[in-house]
Amino acid sequence: MISRRTFGRAVAAGAVATSLPAATTSTAAALSGRTGGNTSLGRIKHVRAGVLDIAYAEFGPRSGQAVVLLHGWPYDAHSYVDVAPLLAAEGYHVLVPFLRGYGATTFLSPHTVRNGQQSAVALDVIAFMDALRIDQAVLGGFDWGARTVGVVAALWPRRCKAIVAVSGYLVTNLKKNLEPLPPAAEQNWWYQYYFATERGVLGYRRDRYGFNKLIWRDASPRWDFDDATYDRSAAAFDNPDHVDIVIHNYRWRLSLALGEARYDRYERELAAAPAIAVPAITIGSDFDGAAADGASYRDKFTGRYDHRIFEGIGHNVPQEAPQPFARAVIDADRL
């Protein structure tokens, strides 16, 4: 258990703790909303990778074990503003890219389809690693990031030394997604149905700022983030491709939009719900409800494995609980 005193220790920009708390299976509810206090990702770098010019933040020595951290929707690289320096202080080479449609990440060609399907995003990560000459990395992520981590681990396991995946196994199965859920569960995904309508597209295009702030509050009701914290991430939603990528992602997952034929072979493999054999730590939080214990996806992880429950923490796990998330990355690396 991480004490309130340990977790509340200030982490000033450029000066982080050199040792993290021991491994934990549960995070006290009192930790909800407490962060390390960093506000900057430093200088944002760029690399041409695949179909993108990818914007990314970099921390730590290049000689260290590479760690690639992936954000979700509606968040951005600032989800790791505290995690990245904590890992850098432990000697890791940490890379935090902005996904397609976020921040300063842009498409190299105006003719490239603004595609948000899972295999396209996963191939962005492979291209990113190739461009930076990273053969193998520890991958961590939540939401879209966790799904992408799972896809990379399933299809390109050699590129993963280990993974940390919030909410566990999120690989999309289009056929299974056609099956309705109980009404209470369907209610949680209202925004996906909203995005299925042209009214939803117009609404999101007009007020991404207000819409996504509502999602932040709903998904992390105990996280007392301030306007400045939200605004730093909200700037990433001004990307010119953001709306198109988000809408395509959710419509594709509901089989309301086609993917690209060039990704069909990857999607066929993913439709079989392949097991993940690389060392893995999964994390459940309050956002996962009854699924927080990880039992529903335990059999999808066949390698060395651990599961942790972060009580009192919402959806944006790395930003709400940076120290235990960083600890999970280190522990996954050592599995």
C-alpha positions as CSV (number, residue, x, y, z in Angstrom):
1,M,0.0,0.0,0.0
2,I,1.3,3.5,-0.9
3,S,0.8,5.9,2.0
4,R,-0.7,9.3,1.5
5,R,2.5,10.8,2.8
6,T,4.7,9.0,0.2
7,F,2.4,9.8,-2.7
8,G,1.9,13.4,-1.7
9,R,5.6,14.1,-1.8
10,A,6.1,17.1,-4.2
11,V,7.7,16.4,-7.6
12,A,9.1,19.6,-8.9
13,A,9.8,20.0,-12.6
14,G,13.3,18.7,-13.3
15,A,13.6,17.1,-9.9
16,V,11.9,13.8,-9.4
17,A,12.2,11.0,-6.8
18,T,14.9,8.5,-7.5
19,S,13.0,5.6,-6.0
20,L,9.4,4.7,-6.3
21,P,7.1,2.9,-3.8
22,A,7.1,-0.8,-3.8
23,A,4.7,-2.8,-6.0
24,T,1.0,-2.5,-5.0
25,T,-2.2,-4.4,-5.7
26,S,-4.4,-1.6,-4.6
27,T,-4.2,2.2,-4.4
28,A,-5.9,4.0,-1.5
29,A,-9.0,6.0,-2.4
30,A,-7.3,9.0,-0.7
31,L,-4.9,9.2,-3.6
32,S,-7.6,10.1,-6.1
33,G,-6.8,13.5,-7.7
34,R,-3.2,13.7,-6.4
35,T,-0.6,14.3,-9.0
36,G,3.1,15.0,-9.0
37,G,2.8,18.6,-10.0
38,N,4.7,18.7,-13.3
39,T,3.1,20.9,-16.0
40,S,5.4,20.7,-19.0
41,L,6.4,17.9,-21.4
42,G,9.5,20.0,-22.4
43,R,10.4,20.6,-26.0
44,I,8.2,18.6,-28.3
45,K,10.2,16.8,-31.0
46,H,9.1,15.5,-34.4
47,V,9.9,12.4,-36.5
48,R,8.6,11.2,-39.8
49,A,7.1,7.8,-39.3
50,G,4.9,5.9,-41.8
51,V,2.1,8.2,-42.9
52,L,2.7,10.7,-40.2
53,D,4.9,13.4,-38.8
54,I,4.7,12.4,-35.2
55,A,5.1,14.9,-32.4
56,Y,6.5,13.4,-29.2
57,A,8.0,14.2,-25.8
58,E,11.3,12.5,-24.8
59,F,12.7,12.0,-21.3
60,G,15.7,10.2,-19.8
61,P,19.0,8.8,-21.3
62,R,18.9,7.3,-24.8
63,S,21.0,4.5,-23.5
64,G,18.2,3.4,-21.1
65,Q,15.6,0.8,-21.7
66,A,13.0,2.3,-24.1
67,V,9.5,2.9,-22.8
68,V,6.7,4.1,-25.1
69,L,3.6,5.5,-23.4
70,L,0.3,5.9,-25.3
71,H,-2.6,8.1,-24.4
72,G,-6.3,7.7,-25.1
73,W,-9.3,9.8,-25.9
74,P,-10.1,12.5,-24.9
75,Y,-6.6,13.0,-23.5
76,D,-3.1,13.6,-24.8
77,A,0.6,13.1,-24.0
78,H,0.1,15.2,-20.8
79,S,-1.4,12.1,-19.2
80,Y,2.2,11.1,-18.7
81,V,3.6,14.5,-17.5
82,D,4.4,13.1,-14.1
83,V,5.0,9.4,-15.1
84,A,7.7,10.1,-17.7
85,P,10.1,12.1,-15.4
86,L,9.7,9.5,-12.7
87,L,10.7,6.7,-15.1
88,A,13.5,8.9,-16.5
89,A,14.9,9.3,-13.0
90,E,15.1,5.5,-12.9
91,G,17.2,5.4,-16.0
92,Y,14.5,4.7,-18.6
93,H,14.4,6.3,-22.1
94,V,10.8,7.5,-22.2
95,L,8.9,8.4,-25.4
96,V,5.4,9.8,-25.3
97,P,3.9,10.4,-28.8
98,F,0.8,12.3,-29.7
99,L,-1.5,9.8,-31.5
100,R,-2.8,10.6,-35.0
101,G,-5.3,13.4,-34.7
102,Y,-3.8,14.9,-31.6
103,G,-1.5,17.8,-30.9
104,A,1.1,18.6,-33.5
105,T,1.1,15.1,-35.1
106,T,0.1,15.5,-38.7
107,F,-0.4,13.5,-41.8
108,L,2.3,13.8,-44.5
109,S,-0.2,13.7,-47.3
110,P,-3.6,15.4,-47.5
111,H,-4.8,12.3,-49.4
112,T,-4.2,9.8,-46.6
113,V,-7.5,8.4,-45.2
114,R,-8.2,9.9,-41.7
115,N,-8.5,6.4,-40.3
116,G,-8.9,5.7,-36.6
117,Q,-9.1,1.9,-36.7
118,Q,-7.0,-0.1,-34.2
119,S,-4.5,-1.6,-36.6
120,A,-3.8,1.7,-38.3
121,V,-3.0,3.3,-34.9
122,A,-0.8,0.3,-33.9
123,L,1.2,0.5,-37.1
124,D,1.8,4.2,-36.3
125,V,3.6,3.0,-33.1
126,I,5.6,0.4,-35.1
127,A,6.6,3.1,-37.6
128,F,7.5,5.5,-34.7
129,M,9.7,2.9,-33.1
130,D,11.3,2.1,-36.5
131,A,12.0,5.8,-37.2
132,L,13.7,6.2,-33.8
133,R,15.6,2.9,-34.2
134,I,14.0,1.3,-31.2
135,D,13.9,-2.5,-31.7
136,Q,12.0,-3.3,-28.5
137,A,10.3,-1.3,-25.8
138,V,8.2,-1.6,-22.7
139,L,4.7,-0.3,-23.9
140,G,2.2,1.3,-21.6
141,G,-1.2,2.8,-22.2
142,F,-4.8,3.4,-21.3
143,D,-8.0,3.7,-23.3
144,W,-7.0,4.0,-27.0
145,G,-3.4,3.6,-25.8
146,A,-4.2,0.3,-24.0
147,R,-6.0,-1.1,-27.0
148,T,-3.0,-0.1,-29.2
149,V,-0.6,-1.7,-26.7
150,G,-2.6,-4.9,-26.9
151,V,-2.7,-4.9,-30.7
152,V,1.1,-4.4,-30.9
153,A,1.7,-7.1,-28.3
154,A,-0.6,-9.6,-30.1
155,L,0.7,-8.9,-33.7
156,W,4.3,-7.9,-33.1
157,P,5.3,-9.4,-29.8
158,R,9.0,-9.2,-30.6
159,R,8.7,-5.4,-30.4
160,C,7.5,-5.6,-26.8
161,K,9.8,-6.3,-23.9
162,A,6.7,-6.0,-21.6
163,I,3.4,-4.1,-21.5
164,V,1.2,-2.2,-19.0
165,A,-2.4,-2.1,-20.1
166,V,-5.1,-0.2,-18.2
167,S,-8.5,-2.0,-18.3
168,G,-6.7,-5.1,-19.6
169,Y,-7.5,-6.7,-23.0
170,L,-9.2,-4.1,-25.2
171,V,-8.6,-5.5,-28.7
172,T,-11.7,-4.8,-30.8
173,N,-13.7,-7.6,-32.2
174,L,-16.1,-6.1,-34.7
175,K,-18.5,-9.0,-34.8
176,K,-18.7,-9.2,-31.0
177,N,-19.3,-5.4,-30.9
178,L,-22.5,-5.9,-32.8
179,E,-24.0,-7.7,-29.8
180,P,-26.0,-5.4,-27.5
181,L,-25.1,-5.0,-23.9
182,P,-27.5,-4.7,-20.9
183,P,-29.1,-1.3,-20.8
184,A,-27.1,0.0,-17.9
185,A,-23.8,-0.8,-19.7
186,E,-25.1,0.7,-23.0
187,Q,-25.8,3.9,-21.2
188,N,-22.1,4.3,-20.4
189,W,-21.3,4.5,-24.1
190,W,-23.8,7.3,-25.0
191,Y,-21.1,9.3,-26.8
192,Q,-20.4,6.5,-29.2
193,Y,-24.0,6.5,-30.4
194,Y,-24.0,10.4,-30.5
195,F,-20.9,10.2,-32.7
196,A,-22.8,7.8,-35.0
197,T,-25.1,10.7,-36.0
198,E,-24.3,13.8,-38.1
199,R,-25.7,15.8,-35.2
200,G,-23.0,14.3,-33.0
201,V,-20.3,15.1,-35.5
202,L,-21.5,18.7,-35.7
203,G,-21.7,19.0,-32.0
204,Y,-18.3,17.6,-31.4
205,R,-16.7,19.8,-34.1
206,R,-18.3,22.9,-32.6
207,D,-17.4,22.3,-29.0
208,R,-14.6,19.8,-28.5
209,Y,-13.5,21.7,-25.4
210,G,-16.8,21.5,-23.5
211,F,-17.6,17.9,-24.7
212,N,-14.2,16.4,-23.7
213,K,-14.2,18.2,-20.3
214,L,-17.6,16.6,-19.6
215,I,-16.0,13.2,-20.4
216,W,-13.1,13.9,-18.1
217,R,-15.5,14.6,-15.2
218,D,-17.7,11.6,-15.9
219,A,-14.8,9.2,-16.4
220,S,-12.9,10.4,-13.3
221,P,-15.5,11.7,-10.9
222,R,-13.0,11.8,-7.9
223,W,-10.2,13.5,-9.8
224,D,-10.2,17.2,-8.8
225,F,-8.3,18.5,-11.9
226,D,-8.1,22.2,-12.4
227,D,-8.8,24.2,-15.6
228,A,-5.1,24.7,-16.3
229,T,-4.5,20.9,-16.3
230,Y,-7.4,20.4,-18.6
231,D,-6.4,23.2,-20.9
232,R,-3.0,21.8,-21.5
233,S,-4.5,18.7,-22.9
234,A,-7.4,20.4,-24.6
235,A,-5.0,22.2,-26.9
236,A,-4.3,18.8,-28.5
237,F,-7.9,18.6,-29.7
238,D,-7.4,21.6,-32.1
239,N,-5.5,19.3,-34.4
240,P,-7.1,19.7,-37.9
241,D,-7.7,15.9,-38.2
242,H,-8.9,15.3,-34.6
243,V,-12.6,15.2,-35.3
244,D,-12.3,13.0,-38.3
245,I,-10.0,10.5,-36.5
246,V,-12.3,10.3,-33.4
247,I,-15.5,9.9,-35.4
248,H,-14.0,7.3,-37.6
249,N,-12.6,5.4,-34.6
250,Y,-16.0,5.0,-32.9
251,R,-18.0,4.5,-36.1
252,W,-15.6,1.8,-37.2
253,R,-15.8,0.0,-33.9
254,L,-19.6,-0.1,-34.4
255,S,-19.3,-1.3,-38.0
256,L,-20.8,2.0,-39.2
257,A,-17.6,3.0,-41.1
258,L,-15.3,0.9,-43.3
259,G,-11.6,0.4,-42.5
260,E,-9.0,0.4,-45.2
261,A,-8.3,-2.8,-47.2
262,R,-4.6,-2.6,-46.5
263,Y,-5.3,-3.3,-42.8
264,D,-7.6,-6.3,-43.5
265,R,-5.1,-9.0,-42.8
266,Y,-4.3,-7.5,-39.4
267,E,-7.9,-7.2,-38.5
268,R,-8.6,-10.8,-39.4
269,E,-5.9,-11.8,-37.0
270,L,-7.3,-9.6,-34.3
271,A,-10.8,-10.9,-34.9
272,A,-9.6,-14.2,-33.5
273,A,-8.9,-12.5,-30.1
274,P,-5.3,-13.6,-30.0
275,A,-3.7,-14.2,-26.6
276,I,-0.9,-11.9,-25.5
277,A,2.2,-13.9,-24.5
278,V,4.6,-11.0,-23.6
279,P,5.1,-10.2,-19.9
280,A,2.2,-8.0,-18.8
281,I,0.7,-6.0,-16.0
282,T,-2.9,-5.0,-16.3
283,I,-4.6,-2.3,-14.2
284,G,-8.2,-2.0,-13.1
285,S,-9.6,1.2,-11.7
286,D,-13.0,2.6,-10.5
287,F,-13.7,3.3,-14.2
288,D,-13.8,-0.4,-14.9
289,G,-16.6,-1.1,-12.3
290,A,-17.1,-4.8,-11.7
291,A,-14.4,-5.7,-14.3
292,A,-11.7,-4.0,-12.2
293,D,-10.6,-7.4,-10.8
294,G,-9.4,-8.4,-14.2
295,A,-11.0,-11.8,-14.1
296,S,-12.9,-11.4,-17.4
297,Y,-9.7,-11.1,-19.4
298,R,-7.2,-13.1,-17.3
299,D,-7.0,-15.9,-19.8
300,K,-6.0,-13.6,-22.6
301,F,-2.5,-13.1,-21.0
302,T,-0.5,-16.2,-21.2
303,G,3.0,-14.9,-20.3
304,R,4.3,-13.7,-17.0
305,Y,1.5,-11.6,-15.5
306,D,0.3,-9.4,-12.7
307,H,-2.9,-7.5,-12.1
308,R,-3.4,-4.4,-10.0
309,I,-6.4,-2.6,-8.8
310,F,-6.2,1.2,-8.3
311,E,-9.1,2.0,-6.0
312,G,-10.3,5.6,-6.0
313,I,-8.8,6.3,-9.4
314,G,-10.8,7.0,-12.6
315,H,-10.0,6.6,-16.3
316,N,-6.9,8.7,-16.8
317,V,-4.9,6.4,-14.6
318,P,-1.3,7.6,-15.3
319,Q,-2.2,11.2,-14.6
320,E,-4.4,10.5,-11.6
321,A,-1.9,8.0,-10.1
322,P,1.5,8.6,-11.6
323,Q,3.6,6.9,-9.0
324,P,1.8,3.5,-9.0
325,F,1.6,3.6,-12.8
326,A,5.3,4.3,-13.1
327,R,5.9,1.5,-10.6
328,A,3.9,-0.9,-12.8
329,V,6.0,0.0,-15.8
330,I,9.2,-0.8,-13.8
331,D,7.8,-4.0,-12.4
332,A,6.6,-5.1,-15.9
333,D,10.1,-4.6,-17.2
334,R,11.3,-6.9,-14.5
335,L,8.8,-9.7,-14.9
